[in-house]
């Protein structure tokens, strides 16, 4: 038996309109979290210079050395740099 949904999805409507003050508050929070990430050293460029790192027996390729360092510093990782380039089994 095939059942078809005949009613469209319900879109929730806010009881109060979004005010300019709310927009400014959300923007401020967005900027604040971005600044915290930069201050902690968690912001990296999108430069593609792959590096290989390992955590125990697990190998992982990071897009660049900054992303490896950010993983360790900002996400509690303990990866160790192995070599420049992708992690490839040899």
Buried (B, 14 or more C-beta within 10 A) or exposed (E): EEEEEEEEEEEEEEEEEEEEEEEEEEEEEEEEEEEEBEEEEBBBEEEEEBBBBBEEEEBBBBBBBBBBBBBBEBEEBEBEBBEEEEBEEE
